[in-house]
Amino acid sequence: MFEGSSPAERFETGENFYSQHYFGYHKEVRGDQEGYVFRVWAPKAEAVWLVGDFNGWDQSLPMIKEERFGIWELFTTLPTEGDYYKYQVKQLGGREIFKIDPYAVFFEKRPNNAAVIHSIPEKKWRDGLWQGRKKRSNYFKRPINIYEVHASSWKQNETGEPFSFGDLKTTLIPYVKEMGYTHIEFMPLMEHPLGMSWGYQLVGYFALSSYFGTPEELQDFVEECHLNNIGVFVDWVPGHFCINDDTLPYFDGTPQFEYEDPNRAKNIRWGCLNFDLGKPQVQSFLISSALYWIEMFHLDGIRVDAVSNMLYLDYDEGPWTPNHEGGNRNFEGYHFLQKLNAVIKLAHPTVIMMAEESSSNTKITGTLESGALGFDYKWDMGWMNDTLRFYEMDPIYRKYDFNLITFSFMYRMNENYILPLSHDEVVHGKKSLMHKMWGDRYKQFAQLRNLYLYLMSHPGKKLLFMGSEWGQFLEWKYDHELEWVDLEDELNQKMQYFAKTLNNLYKKEKSFWELDNEAETIEFIDADNAEQTVLSFIRKGKTKKDFLIVILNFSPVEYHDFSIGVPYAGIYEEIFNTEMQEFGGTWLYSNEAQTTVKATFKQFDYQLSTIIPAFGGIILKPKEINTRSKK
């Protein structure tokens, strides 16, 4: 349809998914002159000037407007590599203001925000083996265990400056590999003016924040991750943007990137502005941004932030305008997200698209043809909230709210889920995961180990926020590095070792992930034992003999001769116990292998008995079984 059309025409129709190749600045030779061509979209502006180091920041370089598409252009030989620049825009009505380049690939360090002329050399990537393996494998049937990282507060140098990606390459990657995680997910890395926003209020949709180093350093970091069999995801924010006057808001003096309806444009809750997701030029801008990050940095996936804000007109606080049907559906947001996923999946089928979405009113994962948005995974916020509420509860009351820990199993086939224990749960007075646990310090560690076993054994992919792996007690602080000093304490060291051991067990045991999004991946042994507050179930792989039995005790009582039903006669051995002394518990020895007896237990014809530690969990694995025996 668009064959032969110009980049400007494709941009105007919402089909230029590489609009950064046209807008921003680009080296060009015109006649015998080598220089740069600059282009910016500002359809209602009365005048635009290119200003920068190269012309004393004056109005000596007026840009020329192409009236049909509202694009301003200028060719000049004055700029050189490393120069700072902005656009001076005379907005509709005569107001003059300096504005950033929306397509800049690099900015000066905040709090300043001039764009930098920075040529990113073409990289000769060395991750072909990783990319080939991705094409040959099905990520739905592979382990995904994500270490969520805020890049500027994982570690900092002696002066309090964050590690660059050059530093993280030699520190974070070995740590993640040693700990057994399969992927790193970064909170937004794009340019943002305020660290307090954690990167979720962006200004530069094509620029790595200079706070983290150069784009080349991020490329090298991702490459090194791939060479070490670690995938890289990045959070991306296409729904809303920073309200700072000298950035994107009301760029030409009118609603340009934002909705015309002020109720839809203004995001009261987050103090920002919402993109007009129905405007074709905005669609070109945002989809180009997503593809830029995927292709420039070889990302393995993108997590789209705040999807609910894009789907529902009444999601924000304050007044809202119903749609043409009188409802709260944001049709523009709905169709934009479908388009986004369609474009990315067509170009990059192995890239994983994830949604942070908190409602259950829209199908998020699944095919576009089915009416879903086309994402691969949805963060299960309901699981996260129910689970943490349960673990914060005094154990004496847990039997009355046992459904908090079992309800998620009822809807687990509704979507493809990621189970997140994320940054959002360890800030703003919510307390760290460790601090949420009930009881004294020993009981808190025991229950944290129990929680992580529950996370790992529950169907769905996994995510844990940095610092939680060793039980950091203090809340996360965005402007301070993690409390690495904790690891001088023996219990924190053992907690870290526990997380490492469990991570590696998860990767090793296929029954934890091989049928993750299939109904048959789990069979309950007893999901109704609220009185003792014990949950038991089986996780299954493809073959009959490939299964694990998980027993989780959420009470402070150690149960002896605890009986469960099992599917086959034979011998079962304990392969994991959260209460072992090496993990910070009190047990010196594991339970002995147990032989079944012929006795009915619910749907099973065989039973075995074992000891279940207080606030503990165990995993049993068949050692010698007869798969021809009946249940």
N, C-alpha and C positions, 0 to 999 in steps of 0.2 A: 504493500500500500504506500509505503514511504520511499520507495526506490526512486532515486534521483532528486528527492527533496533536500533542501539545504539544512544544515544543523539548526539554524534559527527556526525554520518551519517545524522541524521535528520537536524542538524545544517547546514551541507554542502549542503543539498538539499533545504534549505529554508523552512523547515517544522517543525523546533523545536521552538515552540511558547512559551516555558518555558525554554529557554536556560540559564536563570539565575540560574536554579536549578543545572546546570552542571558547568558553568563558575563562575569566582569569587572565593570565599573561602567558604568552607563548613566543618563543624565538621565531623570527621570520626574516626572510630576505626579500626586500622589495627593490627592484632595480639592482643597483650596485651597493645598496645600503643594508647592513645587518642590524637588526634591532629587535624590539619587542612589540607585539600587538596586544593591547589590553581591551577587554570587552566586559561590560557589566549590564545587567538587566535592570532598568529603572524607567518603566514606561510613562509615568506621569511627571517625571522630573522636568524642570524647566531648563536646567543646564547641569553638566557634570564636568569636573576637571580631574585630571590625574595629578596628584601632588606627592612629593616624596623628597628623599635626600638629593635626588638628581636635579631638582629644579628649585631648591630652597623652599619647598612647600608653598609655592605661590600659584597663581592662576594662569601661568604661562602655557599650560598644556590642556586647552579645552578639548573635550571629546565630541565626536560627531554622532548624532542620533540617526539611526535607521528607523524611520517613523512606523513602518508596518508592525514591527515586532517590539519596539520600545527598547532596543539594544543600543548602547553607546559604545563607540569604538575609537581607538587612537593607536597609530603606529608611531613609535619614537625610537631614536637611537641613543637617547640619554641614559637610561638605566643600566646598571651593571649588577652582576651577581652580588648578593648580600645587601643591596639597598633596601631601605624601608619605604613603604608607600601606602597611601589610602586614596579613597575617592572623596572629593569635595562635591557634595550634591546640593544643588539649589532645588529644594523640594517644591511641589505644587503649592503655590501661595507665597513663595519668595524666601522662605527660611533657608539659610545655608548651614550645612552641618558636615563634618568629616564622618565618613562611613568606612567600615572595613570592606575588604574584598570578600564576598561570600564564597568565592572559589579558591581562595589562597590555600597553598599547601604547607605554609609555615608562617608563624607569627613570632614577633619579639616576645621576650619573657614578660609575663604579667607582673605588675598591674598594667603595663602598656600593652597596646594591641595593634600596632601597625603590622601590616603584612610584610613578609620578607621575600625578596626575589631569591628563590632557592631551587636550583635544578637538581632533581633526584636522578642520579645516573641509573641506567637500566641495569638491573641486577641479574647476574648469572646464578640462578638458584641451584642448590645442590640437594634439594629434597625430593628428587624424582622417585626414589624408592617409597617414601611415605605417600606421595600422591598416587602412585600405582597401587599400593596396598589399599588405599581408600576406595579406589574404583572397583577393586575386586571383592570388597567386603560389604556387608550390610550392617550399618551402624545400629539398627534396631536390635540386632542379634549379637552385639558386641558390648563389652563393659564400658560404661561411661561414669566416671567418678571424678567430679570437678572440684578443683581447689579454687575458690573465689578470692580474687586479689584486688586490693586497692593499691595501685602501683606506687603511689607516693608515700604510703605509710606502712608498707611491709617492712622495709628497713630504710634507715637514713644514715647519712655520714655523720662525722663528729660535729659538724657545724649545724646539724639539723636539716640539711638539704636532702631531698629525696634521692634515692638511687636513680641514675639514668638507666635506660635499657641496656647500655653497655655494661653497667654494674650488675644489673639483674641477670644478664646472660651468664655471668660467672658465679652467681649466688643462688638465685631463685630456681633456675633450671636443675642444678644438682640436688637441691633440697626437694623439689617436687618429685624428681625421679627416685630419690632415696625413700621418700614417703609412700610411693606406690600409687600416686594419682595418675589418671589417664589424660586429663585435660586441665588447662589453666583457663579461667574466665576472668577477664579484666573488667572492672567497672570502667565507665567511658574514658577513652584515651584522647578524644577529640579536644580541640582547643576550647577552654572555658575560662572565664575571668575570675571565678571565685571558688577557691578550694572547698569552702563550706558546702557547696552544692554537690560535692563528691563527683563532679563531672556530668551531672544530669541536667545542667542548663548550659547548652552549647552555643558557641558563636561560630566556630570554624568546622564545618561539616566535611572538609577535605584535608584537615590539618591535624597531625599529631601535636598534642600540646608540647610546646618547646620546654615546658617544665620537665618533661620526661626524656629529653634529648632529641636527636634528629630522626627523621623518617628512616634513614639508612640503618640506624641502630635498632629500630623496631623490626625492620626486615631481617637483620642478622639474628635478632633474638628469636623470631618465629622459626627461621631456618634451623637454628640450633635446637629448638624444641622438637622439631620434626626429626632431626637426626638422632634425637634421644627418645623417639616414639611417644612424644607428648603433643597433644593437639592444643590449639589456641582458639578460644572464643573471645569476643569483645561485645560489651553492651553498646547499644546504639539507640538514639533518642529521636525518632522522626515525628513525634506528636507535638512537642512544644519546644520553645527556644528562649534564650536569655532576653530579658526585657531592656537591657542596656541600650540607651538611645543611639549610641554611635556604632551599633552592630546591625542586626537585621531588622528590628522593628520599624514599621512604617518607612521603609527604605526611601521611597520617592515622595514621601509626605502623605501617602494614601495607604489603605490596607493593600499590601503587596504580597508578602509572604503569609500574612495572617488573614483570618476571616473578616469579611466586611461587617457582619453582625457583631457588635461589641460584646454581646453576651457569649458568643462562641469564641471570639478572639482572645478575650481576657481569661487567664487561668488564675483564679483567686487563690486557690489552695497553695499553689507553688510559686506565686508571684512571677509569672512568666506569660508568654503569649503562645497560642495554639496555631500551628500551621493550618492553612486552608488546604485540606487534603483533597478537595474536589477541583482545585485549580490545576490545569494541565501543566503549567510551567513549574509549579511547586512539586508535582509528581516527577517531572524530569529531574529537578534538582535533587530530590531525596533519593530516588532510585539510583541516580548516578553516584550519590555519596555511598550507598550501600555497596554497589559494585566496585567502586574505587577501593574501599577498605578490603573487600574480599580479594581483589586481584592484585593490588599494589603490595599487600602484606601477606598474601597466601593464607588468610584466615580460614579456619575449619568450620566456623559457625558464627552467627550473630544472634544475640539475645535482644529482641525488640522490647524496649522499656515502656511501661505504662500503657498497655494496649487498651485497657478499659476506658481510659481517657479519650481514646480515639474512636471507641465504639458507641459510647453513650453520651447523649447531650446533657444529661443531668448528673454526670459523674462528679463534676466540680461543685464547690459551694456557691451559693448565690443564685441569681435568676438564670433561667435557661429558656431557650426558644424551641418549642416542639417542631418536629419535622413536618413535611407536607401531609403526612397521614395522621398528625396529632400525637405521635409517639416520641419516644426518647432515643430511637436508633439514629446514630450518625451514619447515614448511608454513604456519604463521601469517605469517611474513615474506613467503613467496612469494605468498600470496593477498592480503595487504595491498598489496603493490606492484602487483599486477594491478588491485585495486580503486582504488588511488590514480590510476593512469593512466587507467582507465575514466572515473572521475568528472571528472578534469581535461580529458580530451579531449572528453567530452560537452559540457562547459561552454565550453571554449576550444580548438577544433580547431587553431588556428594556433600555440598555445604549444608550444615545443619541449621535450620531456622527455629528459634525458640521464642516463646512469648511469655512475658510477665503479665498475667491477666488474672483478675481476682473474682470474676463473676462466673456464673454457670449458665448464662442465658444465650451464649453464642458458641457454636462448635468451632473450636480453635484449630485442632489438628485433624488432618484427613484431607481428602482430595477436594479440589475446587468444585468438581462436578457434584459432589454430595452437599454442597452449600457451606462447607467449612472454609476457614480462612487460608488453609494450605500450609500451616506451620507443621514442623516435625514433632515438636514438643511444647508442652505448656507447663509452666511452673505450677505445682499443686499447692496453692496458698492455703486452701482449706486444710490439707493434711498438716502443713506447718503450724497453723494456728491451733488446731485441735491437739496436736501432739505436744506442743510446748505448754499449753494450758494443763494437760494431763500431768506432765512431769513436774510442774510447779506445785501441784496439789499435794496436800498432806495425804500420805498413803492410806490413812484410815478411811478417807472419803473416796478413794479411787474406784472402789467396787460399785459405787453409785453412778459413776460416770465412765464406766468401762467402754461405752460406745465411742468415746472420744478417740480411743486407740484402735477401734475396729471399724468404724464407719467408712474410712477411706477405702477399705477393701470392697465395699459394696459398689462404689462408683468407679473403680480403677480402670474399667474397660471403656469408660466414656471418652477418654482422651489418652494420648501418649504423654506420660507425665515425667517431669523431673521433680524430685523431692528436695526442696531447698531448705537448708538451715543457713540463711544468708545474712548479709550485712545489716539488713533492715531490722533484724531481731536482736541486735546487740548494741543498739544506740538509743538515744533519747530517753534514758531512764528505764529501758526495758530490761537492763542487766545482761551480762554475758550469759552464754549457755550454761557455763559452770555455775554462775551465781543464781540462775533460775532454779537449779535443782534443790529439792527439799532436803533439810536436815543439816548435820554438821559436815565438816570438810570431807571426811572419809565417805560418808553416805553420798555426798555430792559427786565425788569421783566415781563411785560405784554406779550411780544412776546415769552419769554421763556415758560411761561405757555401755550400759544397758541401752541408752538412747541410740548410740551409734550402731549397735548390733541391730536394733529395730530398723534404723534407716537402711542399713546395708541389706537386710533380708527382705524388706518390703519390696514388692514389684515396683519398678520405676528406676530411672537413672538418678544419680546422687550428686548433691552439691553441699559443700561445707565451707564456711567463711574462714579465712586465715586467722590463726591464733586459737581457734576452737579446737584444733587437733591436739593441743596439749592442755586444754582447760584453762585458758587465760581467764582470770577472775574479773579483772577490770573491764569496763565497757570499751569498745573500740573508739579511738580518737583519730579523726581523719588527718590531723596535723601533727601526729606523734607516731613514731614507729611502734610496732607491736612490743609487748612486754617480754622481750626475750630473756630478761633477767629471771623470769619464772622458771626457766629451765635449769637454774642452779638448785631448784628444789627437787628432791627425789621423786615425789609423787607426780609432779608435772613431767619429769623425764619418763616415768613409767606410762603416763597417759599418752604421751607422744609415741612411745614404742607400741602401745596398744593400737593406736590409730594406724600406724604403719603396718602392723601385723594383720589387722582386719582388712585394710586396703588391699594388701597382697593376696589375702585369702579370697576376697571378692573377685579379683582378676583371675585367680586360679580355678575357681569352682564355676563351671559353665551353668550349673542349675540356677545360679543367681541372676543370669542375664541372657541366656540363650533363647528362652521363650518369653522374654520380659513383657512383650505386648500381646501375649496369647492368653486366652482364658485358662488353659490347662497348666499354666506356670505355677499355680498354687493350689493346694488342697488343705483345708483346715482340719486339724485334728480336734481341737476344742477352742472355739471362739466365744464360748458362753461361760467360761469359768470366772465370773466376776467376783464370786465370793472369795476365792483365793487370789484373785487378780493375776492370773497366769494365762498367757496366750501361747498356743502351740499350733504349728502348721508345717506343711511340707513344701519346699521349693523344688521344682522339677526341671530337668534338662530333657533333651530329645529322646534319650534311651531309657528303658525301664529302670536300669540300675543306677542311673545318674540322678540322684535326688539327695536332698539334705533335710533333716528335721531340725526345726528351730523351736526352742522353748524359752519364753521370756517371762521372768518373775518380776512383777512391778511392786511387790510387797517387801517389807523388811523381815519376813519370816523365811527361814531356810526349810525347804520341804524335803523330807526323807521318804523313800519308797514312793516317789511320785510316779503314778502310772499314766501312760499315754498309749493310744492305739497306733499301730504301724501297719503299712500295707503288705509286708511280706514276712514270712518266718525267717529266722536267722539271727545273726550276730550284728550288733550295731556298736560302733565305737565313737567316743567323744573326740572331736577334732578341734573344738574351741570352747573356752570357758572364760567368761569375762572376769571371774573372781580369782584368777591365778595370781600368785604373788608377783610374778614378773610384770604384771599389768598394774600393780598397786593394790591387789586384793590380798586375801589371807590364805587362800588355798595353796598348799604345796604340791598336791598331786591331783591329776584329773580323775574323773569318774572312771571306773573300770568298764571295759566293754560288757554289754548286756545281751543276754540271749532271750529271745521272745518266748512267751508262753501262749498257749491256745486259749484265748479268752476274748470275748466280744467287748469292743469299746466303740460306741457309736457305729459308724459304717465299717469299722475294721474288725477282722477276725483274730488279730494277734495284738498282744500287749507286751510292753517292757516297763521296768521300773528303774528309776535313777534318783539322784539327789539334785535338787535345783537350788543354787545359792540365793540367799537373800539379795534383793535388788540386782540379781544377776541374770545371765542368759547363757545357754549352751547350744552347741550345734552337734548333732549326731549324724554319722554317715554310715551307710551299710557297708559292712566288712565282708560277711559271707551270708548271702541271702538266697532264697529259693523263689525266683520270680514266677514260677509256675504255681506257687501256693496262692490260695485265694486271699482276698482282703479279709 
